[in-house]
Amino acid sequence: MLISEKDRRESADWESWLTSGVLIPVFQPILSSESTGVFGYEVLGRLKTESGLTSLGPFFLAIDEARGSKVDFYKTSDLFRIKKKVDREIRYQALKKFKEEAPPETKLFINVSPHLMFDSLHNFPSKLPYTIRVVRELGIDPTRIVIEITEERFEHNLEVLKPILNLYRSEGFSIAVDDAGSEASNLDRIGLYHPEIIKVDLQMLRRSTFSRNFKEILLNLSRLGESLGSSLLFEGIESNDELYNSLNYGARYIQGYYFAKPDTEFAKKFGFRKAMSGALEYFHSRKNEEMEREINWEIRWKEKLSKVTLGFDNHDGVWEWDSKDLSEISKDKDFFRMYITNPFGFQLSPNYFRDGKKGLSADYSFLGKNWSWRPYFFEHIHKSRTSLDSWAISPIYHDISENVMLRTFSRDFGDNLILFIDIILSK
């Protein structure tokens, strides 16, 4: 396909802009919650002119927008050729400066787009990827380099990049996946690449401050990282609440304007120790307060439920509630529902729910349904066999049908029956 006149004009405009200054790398520190020191630095590109430093973001954004309508953009586009040239120039300068000036035992995070990796496949394996060649040329320990796969739409099967990633790893490089949870969703990349580091998208983190759904997603992302052995890096931290949330979701590494903006020089390795230590103290204090409230809530409800005499009787295979002992508890605004199952999860009673001041009302439509698929069901089985406490308590979860957040108390009470009582978490 021939390059259109419009493409030529755009390429010429960008080349003119890029030649109006000097391309230089800047470095934003990434802090370690573990050591309270600088773990590494992310490389970002800037155009240095008489008026100061300008981000290269608009340039790379223009390339992403231009390729949207072209299947063979990377074969024909002058913009992609310019991008590759700019990327390599920034990368080389950054690696050279890192070799000569970076504090020892720190790492350098280099952004590499999937399309640039794909482009290097054209000459692979006869010609090594650019970063490997430069690292070898400069004599840098490759274990100090993290290849950060950027978030962007990729038209090809991600499997095609595995040979390049395997080569990076065999050389000693680490792999990070950028912007987990962003628009293009990197969950598939996490599973495929098994990265050493997962970078969590800032926008998602900010939304989690106000939305329980996003908090749950981030909590599960944290669990995913833990199960894979991947460390979480939260980027873009700018406030106390964002910092608290990042630590709450298991941030081993933290990056953002809260501590430092990108700079032309490398920040001192322990230049942020006081600020980081203060942030961790704030986190511990706030977390302990939350835990204290949660413990008091659990104790209060266990005391309430311990006063209940189980009043279920079997009526032709259906266990129905015949006692008035729950009448006071059922008037509590946080009491949601109660039901019985057998050890296989099949419901043997109606759902008993709070009906205003009337006490309990019964809904027989749930008889015979199976709840063993719910995560807390087998958690109850496990806890009932290992704990001396008669009540097991589920983690917090969202009841979609009623749009409420719940925790479920459960206990065995003979005859191979299990009682479940759902309690609403008031805001």
C-alpha positions in Angstrom: 0.0 0.0 0.0 1.3 3.5 -0.9 1.7 6.1 1.8 -1.0 8.8 1.4 -0.3 12.5 1.2 -2.0 12.9 4.5 0.4 10.4 6.2 3.4 12.2 4.6 2.2 15.5 6.0 1.6 14.1 9.5 5.1 12.4 9.5 6.7 15.6 8.3 5.0 17.6 11.0 6.1 15.3 13.7 9.6 15.1 12.4 9.7 18.9 12.3 8.5 19.0 15.9 11.0 16.4 17.1 13.9 18.2 15.5 12.9 21.5 17.3 14.7 20.2 20.4 16.7 17.4 21.8 15.4 14.0 22.8 16.4 13.0 26.4 15.3 10.4 28.9 13.9 11.2 32.4 13.6 8.8 35.3 10.8 8.4 37.8 11.7 6.5 40.9 9.8 3.3 41.9 9.9 2.8 45.7 9.9 -0.4 47.6 7.5 -0.9 50.5 9.9 -3.6 51.7 13.1 -1.6 51.9 11.6 1.9 51.9 14.3 2.7 49.3 14.3 3.2 45.5 13.8 -0.2 43.8 14.2 1.2 40.3 13.4 3.9 37.8 11.0 4.0 34.9 12.4 5.6 31.7 10.2 8.2 30.0 10.9 10.4 27.0 11.0 14.2 26.8 11.8 16.8 24.1 14.1 19.4 25.5 13.6 22.8 24.0 14.4 26.4 25.0 11.0 26.6 26.7 11.7 23.4 28.8 10.8 19.7 28.8 7.8 18.5 26.8 6.3 15.0 27.2 6.4 12.7 24.1 2.9 11.5 25.0 1.1 13.4 22.3 3.5 12.0 19.7 2.9 8.4 20.7 -0.8 9.0 21.1 -0.9 10.3 17.5 0.6 7.1 16.3 -2.0 5.0 18.2 -4.8 7.0 16.6 -3.2 6.8 13.1 -2.9 3.1 13.1 -6.6 2.6 14.0 -7.7 2.5 10.4 -4.8 0.6 8.9 -4.3 -3.1 9.0 -0.8 -2.9 7.6 0.1 0.3 9.5 3.4 -1.1 10.7 4.6 -2.1 7.3 3.9 1.1 5.5 3.8 4.0 8.0 6.5 6.6 8.3 5.1 7.4 11.8 6.0 3.9 13.0 9.5 4.3 11.5 9.9 7.6 13.4 8.5 6.0 16.6 11.1 3.2 16.4 13.9 5.7 15.9 12.7 7.9 18.8 12.2 4.9 21.1 15.7 3.6 20.4 17.4 6.9 20.9 15.7 7.4 24.3 16.4 3.8 25.3 20.1 4.0 24.4 20.6 7.3 26.3 18.8 5.9 29.3 20.8 2.6 29.4 24.1 4.5 29.0 23.2 6.9 31.9 22.0 4.1 34.0 25.3 2.2 33.5 27.3 5.3 34.5 25.2 7.0 37.2 22.4 4.9 38.7 22.7 3.9 42.4 23.9 0.3 42.7 21.3 -2.5 43.1 18.6 -0.5 41.4 16.7 -1.5 38.3 15.7 0.3 35.1 12.2 -0.2 33.7 12.1 0.1 29.9 8.8 0.5 28.1 8.5 -1.8 25.1 5.3 -1.9 23.0 4.1 -5.2 21.7 4.3 -3.9 18.1 8.0 -3.0 18.5 8.6 -6.5 19.9 6.6 -7.9 16.9 8.7 -5.8 14.5 11.9 -7.4 16.0 10.6 -10.8 15.1 11.2 -10.1 11.4 14.9 -10.5 11.9 14.8 -13.0 14.8 16.8 -15.0 15.7 19.6 -13.9 13.4 19.4 -10.4 14.9 18.8 -9.9 18.6 16.3 -7.4 19.9 17.7 -3.9 20.2 17.7 -3.7 24.1 19.6 -7.0 24.4 22.2 -5.7 22.0 22.7 -2.4 23.8 22.8 -4.1 27.3 25.5 -6.4 26.0 27.4 -3.5 24.3 27.4 -1.4 27.5 28.2 -4.3 29.8 25.1 -3.8 32.0 23.9 -6.7 34.2 20.7 -7.7 32.5 19.1 -8.7 35.9 18.9 -5.0 36.6 16.7 -4.4 33.6 12.9 -4.8 33.6 11.1 -5.0 30.2 7.8 -3.3 30.7 5.2 -4.4 28.1 3.1 -1.4 27.5 -0.7 -1.5 27.2 -2.0 -1.2 23.7 -4.3 -3.0 21.3 -2.4 -5.7 19.6 -3.9 -7.3 16.4 -1.9 -10.5 16.5 -2.1 -13.5 18.8 -0.1 -12.7 21.9 1.6 -16.1 21.6 3.8 -14.8 18.8 5.7 -12.7 21.2 6.7 -15.7 23.5 10.0 -16.4 21.7 11.1 -12.8 22.4 10.0 -12.9 26.0 11.7 -16.3 26.5 14.9 -14.8 25.1 14.7 -11.8 27.5 14.3 -14.1 30.4 17.1 -16.4 29.3 19.3 -13.3 29.3 18.3 -12.4 32.8 15.8 -9.6 32.2 12.6 -9.4 34.2 9.1 -8.9 32.7 6.5 -6.4 33.8 2.9 -6.0 32.4 1.8 -2.4 32.3 -1.6 -0.9 33.3 -3.4 -4.1 34.5 -7.1 -3.4 34.4 -7.0 -0.7 31.8 -9.1 -0.4 28.7 -7.3 -3.1 26.7 -7.3 -5.4 29.8 -4.0 -7.2 30.4 -5.4 -10.1 32.3 -4.7 -12.3 29.3 -1.2 -11.0 29.1 -0.7 -11.7 32.8 -1.7 -15.4 32.3 0.4 -15.8 29.2 3.6 -13.9 30.2 3.6 -14.8 33.9 5.3 -11.4 34.7 7.6 -10.9 37.6 5.8 -7.5 38.2 2.2 -6.4 37.5 1.7 -2.7 37.2 -1.8 -1.6 38.4 -3.6 1.1 36.4 -4.1 4.3 38.3 -7.5 5.1 36.9 -8.8 1.8 38.3 -7.2 2.6 41.7 -8.9 6.0 41.8 -12.3 4.5 40.9 -11.8 1.8 43.7 -11.9 4.6 46.3 -15.6 5.2 45.5 -16.8 1.8 44.1 -17.0 -1.4 46.0 -16.9 -3.3 42.7 -13.5 -2.0 41.7 -12.2 -2.6 45.2 -13.2 -6.2 44.8 -11.5 -6.4 41.3 -8.3 -5.0 42.8 -8.5 -7.4 45.7 -8.8 -10.3 43.3 -5.9 -8.8 41.2 -3.9 -8.8 44.4 -4.7 -12.4 45.0 -3.9 -13.3 41.4 -0.5 -11.7 41.8 0.1 -13.5 45.0 -0.9 -16.9 43.5 1.4 -16.3 40.5 4.3 -15.1 42.5 4.1 -11.7 40.8 4.8 -8.5 42.7 2.3 -5.6 42.4 3.5 -2.1 41.4 1.0 0.7 41.9 1.7 3.7 39.7 0.4 7.2 39.7 0.1 7.6 43.4 -0.7 11.2 44.3 -2.6 11.2 47.6 -2.7 9.6 51.0 -5.9 7.7 50.1 -4.3 6.3 46.9 -1.2 5.3 48.8 -3.3 3.6 51.5 -5.3 1.7 49.0 -2.2 0.6 47.1 -0.7 -0.8 50.3 -4.0 -2.3 51.3 -4.1 -4.3 48.0 -0.5 -5.6 48.4 1.7 -3.0 46.7 5.3 -4.2 47.0 6.3 -1.2 44.8 4.9 2.3 44.5 5.4 5.0 42.0 3.9 8.5 41.6 4.0 12.2 42.1 3.2 11.7 45.8 6.9 11.0 46.2 8.6 12.3 43.0 8.1 13.4 39.4 10.3 12.2 36.6 13.7 13.9 36.6 16.7 14.0 34.3 18.8 12.7 37.2 18.5 9.5 39.3 16.9 10.1 42.7 19.0 9.0 45.7 18.4 5.5 46.7 17.2 6.3 50.2 16.1 9.9 49.5 12.5 9.1 50.3 13.0 6.8 53.3 11.5 9.3 55.8 8.4 9.9 53.6 8.0 6.2 52.9 8.3 5.3 56.6 5.7 7.9 57.5 3.4 6.5 54.8 3.8 3.0 56.2 3.1 4.2 59.7 -0.1 5.9 58.5 -1.1 2.7 56.7 -0.6 0.6 59.8 -2.5 3.0 62.0 -5.5 3.2 59.7 -5.5 -0.5 59.0 -5.5 -1.3 62.7 -8.4 1.0 63.2 -10.3 -0.8 60.4 -9.4 -4.2 61.9 -10.6 -3.1 65.3 -14.0 -2.1 63.9 -14.3 -5.4 62.1 -13.4 -7.4 65.1 -15.9 -5.5 67.3 -18.6 -6.1 64.6 -17.9 -9.8 64.6 -18.0 -10.1 68.4 -21.2 -8.1 68.6 -23.0 -10.3 66.1 -21.6 -13.6 67.6 -23.0 -12.5 70.9 -26.4 -11.8 69.4 -26.5 -15.1 67.6 -25.3 -17.1 70.6 -28.6 -16.2 72.3 -30.6 -17.9 69.6 -32.1 -21.3 70.4 -32.4 -23.1 67.2 -36.0 -23.6 66.5 -36.2 -25.5 63.2 -38.4 -28.6 62.9 -38.8 -31.0 60.0 -42.2 -30.9 58.3 -42.3 -33.6 55.6 -38.6 -32.9 54.6 -38.8 -29.1 54.9 -37.1 -27.5 57.8 -39.3 -24.7 59.1 -38.7 -22.1 61.8 -41.1 -22.6 64.7 -39.4 -20.6 67.4 -39.7 -16.9 68.4 -36.1 -16.7 69.6 -35.0 -14.8 66.5 -37.8 -12.3 66.7 -35.7 -9.5 68.2 -32.6 -10.1 66.0 -34.8 -10.3 62.9 -35.9 -6.7 63.7 -32.3 -5.5 63.4 -32.0 -3.5 60.1 -28.8 -5.5 59.2 -30.4 -8.9 59.5 -30.9 -10.0 55.9 -31.9 -13.7 55.7 -31.5 -17.1 57.2 -31.8 -20.6 55.7 -30.6 -24.3 56.1 -28.8 -26.6 53.8 -27.6 -30.2 54.0 -23.8 -30.9 53.7 -24.1 -31.1 49.9 -25.4 -27.5 49.7 -29.0 -28.2 48.9 -31.4 -25.8 50.6 -33.8 -27.6 53.0 -35.6 -24.6 54.4 -37.3 -21.5 53.0 -35.4 -18.2 53.0 -36.4 -16.4 56.2 -36.0 -12.6 55.8 -36.7 -9.5 57.8 -40.1 -8.1 57.0 -40.2 -4.7 58.7 -41.6 -4.9 62.2 -43.4 -8.1 61.6 -40.2 -10.2 62.2 -39.5 -13.1 59.9 -41.3 -13.9 56.7 -40.7 -17.1 54.6 -39.9 -17.5 50.9 -40.3 -21.1 49.8 -39.1 -20.5 46.2 -35.5 -21.3 47.2 -36.2 -24.9 48.5 -34.0 -27.4 46.7 -31.5 -24.9 45.3 -27.8 -25.7 45.7 -25.3 -23.3 47.1 -22.1 -25.3 47.2 -20.8 -23.2 44.3 -20.6 -20.2 46.6 -17.0 -19.8 47.9 -18.0 -19.4 51.5 -19.8 -22.8 51.5 -16.6 -24.8 51.6 -15.0 -22.2 53.7 -17.6 -23.0 56.3 -16.9 -26.7 56.0 -13.2 -26.0 56.5 -13.7 -23.7 59.4 -16.2 -25.9 61.1 -13.7 -28.7 61.1 -10.7 -26.7 62.3 -12.1 -24.0 64.6 -13.4 -24.3 68.2 -15.7 -21.3 67.5 -19.2 -22.5 66.7 -19.7 -19.7 64.1 -17.8 -19.4 60.9 -17.8 -16.1 59.0 -17.5 -15.6 55.3 -15.5 -12.8 53.6 -17.4 -9.7 52.4 -19.3 -10.3 49.1 -21.9 -8.6 47.0 -25.4 -10.0 46.7 -26.3 -9.0 43.1 -30.0 -9.6 43.3 -30.5 -7.3 46.3 -27.5 -5.0 45.6 -26.1 -5.2 49.2 -22.8 -6.2 50.7 -23.0 -9.2 53.0 -21.1 -11.4 55.4 -22.5 -14.8 56.2 -22.4 -16.5 59.6 -22.7 -20.3 59.5 -22.7 -23.2 61.9 -23.5 -26.9 62.2 -26.3 -27.9 64.4 -26.7 -31.6 64.1 -28.7 -34.0 61.8 -26.2 -33.0 59.0 -27.7 -29.6 58.7 -25.9 -26.2 58.3 -27.5 -22.9 59.3 -26.6 -19.8 57.3 -27.4 -16.2 58.5 -26.7 -13.3 56.2 -25.9 -10.0 57.7 -25.8 -6.7 55.8 -22.7 -4.5 56.1 -24.0 -1.1 56.8 -22.1 1.8 55.3 
